């Protein structure tokens, strides 16, 4: 619970940014590119971990740990780039992100939290545990996209 | 020294991948996009931390820590995507990356190591220490680009 509260707290404070500009981005298009870069990198982690778990490529515990650590770090990053004004442009973001922002932030926090759990599970080297944690994290993509992505 | 050896070890083992394909990428263009996404995200961390240190935007210790943690994670990520065959395409990577690979890997390891040091410095909240660590890390960009980027 402590970790969950911490991550939710971080994301909620990050989302305080979502009503104003973010000093890291000059233009909304910079923010859009940033979050798309983060999601594209997350997708690479999912793809390789999924392939290892499905046996499409050999399972390599060290490589899996690296992927899970990458996933944990990257899963915290896109959210700050969803501030007001970044709904227009070359983006698939739906307006619901801002009109139902609390639900969006909760899903983002759950995604980040599940990635941390995956990184911890990867440390154990236990494939059953890892597979379960991977599934819980990875399903967060679709779960969020169906409500918030075009 | 222990951290340095560890990071160099990780990067050297990652660069074992650089002679063969990487299971995470179907096509060389996927790897090129991945490393470019990582560098673009690194650039955002540099920009915002630099602006805070130069007083262009208010210094926010918590935001700086978040940026430094992002930097530490991201600075480990691009390197696996420089494997043989990813020298052609929409890339500014110079052939020297592969012909002088040992020097490239050393610079990559130093960059990752300096980002870890920056993340540690950010925890102290001491601006002089943070500024020094930021400079040491950020100069790694130019230092590597002049030899390895078009």
Contacts between the chains, C-beta under 8 A, distances in Angstrom:
chain1	res1	chain2	res2	distance
A	10	B	66	7.7
A	13	B	62	7.8
A	23	B	48	5.7
A	23	B	51	6.3
A	23	B	52	7.8
A	23	B	57	4.3
A	23	B	63	8.0
A	24	B	44	5.2
A	24	B	45	7.9
A	24	B	47	6.4
A	24	B	48	4.0
A	24	B	67	7.8
A	25	B	44	7.3
A	30	B	44	7.7
A	33	B	40	6.8
A	34	B	40	7.3
A	34	B	41	6.4
A	34	B	44	5.6
A	37	B	37	3.8
A	37	B	38	7.8
A	37	B	40	5.3
A	37	B	41	5.3
A	38	B	37	7.7
A	38	B	41	6.5
A	40	B	33	6.8
A	40	B	34	7.3
A	40	B	37	5.3
A	41	B	34	6.4
A	41	B	37	5.3
A	41	B	38	6.5
A	41	B	41	7.6
A	41	B	77	7.1
A	44	B	24	5.2
A	44	B	25	7.3
A	44	B	30	7.7
A	44	B	34	5.6
A	45	B	24	7.9
A	47	B	24	6.4
A	48	B	23	5.8
A	48	B	24	4.0
A	51	B	23	6.3
A	52	B	23	7.8
A	57	B	23	4.3
A	62	B	13	7.9
A	63	B	23	8.0
A	66	B	10	7.8
A	67	B	24	7.8
A	69	B	73	7.5
A	70	B	73	7.1
A	70	B	76	7.9
A	70	B	77	6.1
A	73	B	69	7.5
A	73	B	70	7.1
A	73	B	73	3.3
A	73	B	74	7.4
A	74	B	73	7.4
A	76	B	70	7.9
A	77	B	41	7.1
A	77	B	70	6.2
